[in-house]
């Protein structure tokens, strides 16, 4: 899923779960839960392949996605510390993946492999773009409703 979806869902968890540490744990695990479902992702092949001269557009997509998610959380949530921490923990697995692309550490590689191969097991299945997109839209709507009401 794109970062915006994970950010919003993590923030929604943070806004609804009373217990701080439980909210953080559920936000982190929500990333893996959401990535099980078929979804769309933007290409970041240049980052994956350490082709930094060609990666500007990849970084631009990620940063735009991140800023839009932060803006929606800022506008719709109570902006509590817990909401922001939970949003952060919801995108942490993607951060770990990025760190593995940079440093090629064996521990990070194992975490990334679990994330990209075990959790994203439907990634290469032939599921229409409509269903992949719809899954993300539904999560965004649910997240916004939880943040707003």
Number of C-alpha atoms within 10 A of each C-alpha: 22 19 24 24 25 32 32 32 29 31 33 28 26 29 23 12 16 11 10 14 13 14 24 24 15 18 30 21 17 19 25 22 13 19 21 17 18 24 23 18 12 10 12 15 12 16 19 16 11 12 11 12 8 12 16 13 13 17 15 11 16 17 13 13 17 18 14 15 21 17 12 15 25 14 11 16 20 14 13 12 12 22 28 23 18 30 29 20 24 29 26 19 18 20 14 16 20 16 15 20 17 13 10 12 12 10 10 17 17 13 16 22 15 14 20 16 12 13 18 20 15 15 18 8 8 8 12 10 12 10 14 17 15 14 17 21 14 12 16 20 14 15 22 19 12 19 23 14 7
